Amino acid sequence: MPSSLRARLLLWYSAVFLVVLSTFAALAVWSIWRSGVDDLDERLGAMAAQLGSAVVADGTGRFEVNLAEAAFAGFGEADDAPYYAIWSADGSLIDRSDPFIDAAFPGGSTARTRDERREVIVRAESGTVVLVGQSLAEVYASVWAATTALGLGGAVAVLLAFFGAWLLLGRALAPIGRIARTAEAMSESNLGLRIDVSTDDELGRVAAALNRAFDRIQEAFERQTRFTADASHELRTPLASQIAELEWALARPRTPAEHEGSLNVCMRAAQRMRAVVEGLLTLARADAGAVAMQREEVDLAALAREVVDASRALADQRGVHLRTEGMPAIVRGDPDRLRELITNLVSNAAQYSARGDEVICSTSVAPGRAILEVRDTGPGIGAADLPHVFERFYRANKARSRAVGGAAGGAGLGLAISKWIAESHGGRILCESALGQGTRFTVELPA
Amino acid sequence: MRILVVEDEPDLAATLHKALTEEGFAVDVAGDGEDALWQAGSVNYDAIVLDLMLPLVDGLTVLARLRAAGSRVPVLVLTARDSSAEKVGALNTGADDYLTKPFTFAELLARIRALIRRAAGSPAPLLRLGEVTIETSSHRVTRAGVDVELAPKEYALLEYLALHRGKLVTRTTLHEHIYDERDATMSNVVDVYVAAVRRKLGRDLIRTCRGEGYIIDA
């Protein structure tokens, strides 16, 4: 089989066309043969009937063929001319047009083909049997003529169909070439390429589907690139601060106080880098599905109190009031991860709140669910940013992003990690907010 | 030389402030885009070091607005974004140079000095004023081949006048370019420094235009 789809389709098409055409031609030739033979039978039958009715018994047991001379003229003259033979009812030969024809009594009425001759035998009312025959040469000639014409015409038709199909297939399959060339040209640096879709046929739909797939790939790729850029940005910034500070500290002799200041700068930078790296590692393990979650009974209310107590010093420093409220809410889960989740939400709320704002961490239960809410009276999140708050490194308000937060909160990964923790517990996390209205994060976990 | 450092990471901004000040620059710091635009609009800086990811107004917008307002101040973009698209975007918006974090301070310093030299129209790092030479990279000043010690402000004043030689520089301009906003000084300090420089490098180097300012003749 040739490797080209065009050639293969063409081969199949031509083969089918040839078979259909040959069948049709064979039927045509056969029907020409049939009608030729039928015509001949009819003519020969008529002659036989005429001859039969012309046989007259003379009363002495002898017979006479009482026919005009002209009627006999056609018989036996040329090779292809009709011939006849007549027998009496008892089988004795009465007359024949040609002495060389077989004189054997043929029996009852029939039509037969013998030695490329057609013979019609008719038994007249008188019992006389008449055989009229003629060579089939004429019928053969017309069948041969028809065969030749059909063969030549067919060959021309096959050739025309072949070239027509070649051209049509070329046109129809051209989009495949375009699709292949586009897909071939697509690369990392060239993801914006799309197939030119001009038709609504199957190939047009394939091209459109591929274009949509390319869109998704490009989107995923860009998301990945953005994520890598964000991650490197989050690491480079504290690293730059640390290196610049160390360069300054080492440039010339410094006082102990200056050294201490430099060490503090370096410490803060290192802590930020640690937060980013830990967050990235957690999410990388989460993406790989390589984090084993413990399952034990955990009271969200107790965890919330624990987290709020631990965050209080930091919140007091910023003038933000923290408190917990609500009833015990027992879930089965990983206490360390759930503590991380609550810590992220609480420190996020505290971080984005101003002096005098309040952060409330409350727990409640609903049928089959335990609910944890962290709400603040901070500045809120704009509608444009709200759908993105759980994205990695997304920051609604960059102005406050540098404020000191807990865990990975300050690195822009805290909410992404919180979402993963909630979902890996079979639960979900929601964020409701509007500018100036404060923000409410709701975590629902199966009880 | 007066520089504006626009950087929202407070530690890095503080480090740059003290390190650049130590190198003889008068340094102001802006922590967000709005502050940066306000300061750049009120002081005639010799160079701006600009971070791109800024609160309130991002760095590219700051740059675009500065250029739209006709500012010719040399701008060095200092950012953690290192993709070539970001660099091209910043340069095409009107940045003069681009440095990615983390950077070495020596490189930042060299680039800032190069930007200032080019903006003043004298790209050679060694300035010759008769028998006086000034090495802008090391602040080394010689007179007839002999090293001369100048105080940081004296050097700053000399370098500014030397870079703008042939042009009259007013007292106010000199004051603006050798002091940052934290310095509260009296108006006659410029005259005091000019006198000190004359004492060390000769009376004829800096000429006084009475009532207007000072000039180093080309």
HADDOCK unambig.tbl for C-alpha pairs under 7 A between the chains (distance, minus, plus):
assign (segid A and resid 229 and name CA) (segid B and resid 81 and name CA) 6.99 0.50 0.50
assign (segid A and resid 233 and name CA) (segid B and resid 80 and name CA) 5.00 0.50 0.50
assign (segid A and resid 233 and name CA) (segid B and resid 81 and name CA) 6.20 0.50 0.50
assign (segid A and resid 236 and name CA) (segid B and resid 80 and name CA) 5.74 0.50 0.50
assign (segid A and resid 236 and name CA) (segid B and resid 101 and name CA) 5.70 0.50 0.50
assign (segid A and resid 236 and name CA) (segid B and resid 102 and name CA) 5.64 0.50 0.50
assign (segid A and resid 237 and name CA) (segid B and resid 80 and name CA) 6.14 0.50 0.50
assign (segid A and resid 237 and name CA) (segid B and resid 101 and name CA) 6.43 0.50 0.50
assign (segid A and resid 237 and name CA) (segid B and resid 102 and name CA) 6.97 0.50 0.50
assign (segid A and resid 239 and name CA) (segid B and resid 102 and name CA) 6.02 0.50 0.50
assign (segid A and resid 240 and name CA) (segid B and resid 101 and name CA) 5.35 0.50 0.50
assign (segid A and resid 240 and name CA) (segid B and resid 102 and name CA) 4.00 0.50 0.50
assign (segid A and resid 240 and name CA) (segid B and resid 103 and name CA) 6.24 0.50 0.50
assign (segid A and resid 241 and name CA) (segid B and resid 11 and name CA) 6.46 0.50 0.50
assign (segid A and resid 241 and name CA) (segid B and resid 12 and name CA) 4.54 0.50 0.50
assign (segid A and resid 244 and name CA) (segid B and resid 15 and name CA) 6.65 0.50 0.50
assign (segid A and resid 244 and name CA) (segid B and resid 104 and name CA) 6.65 0.50 0.50
assign (segid A and resid 244 and name CA) (segid B and resid 105 and name CA) 5.98 0.50 0.50
assign (segid A and resid 245 and name CA) (segid B and resid 15 and name CA) 5.59 0.50 0.50
assign (segid A and resid 247 and name CA) (segid B and resid 105 and name CA) 6.90 0.50 0.50
assign (segid A and resid 248 and name CA) (segid B and resid 19 and name CA) 5.98 0.50 0.50
assign (segid A and resid 265 and name CA) (segid B and resid 11 and name CA) 6.22 0.50 0.50
assign (segid A and resid 398 and name CA) (segid B and resid 55 and name CA) 5.08 0.50 0.50
assign (segid A and resid 399 and name CA) (segid B and resid 55 and name CA) 4.49 0.50 0.50
assign (segid A and resid 399 and name CA) (segid B and resid 56 and name CA) 6.75 0.50 0.50
assign (segid A and resid 402 and name CA) (segid B and resid 9 and name CA) 6.95 0.50 0.50
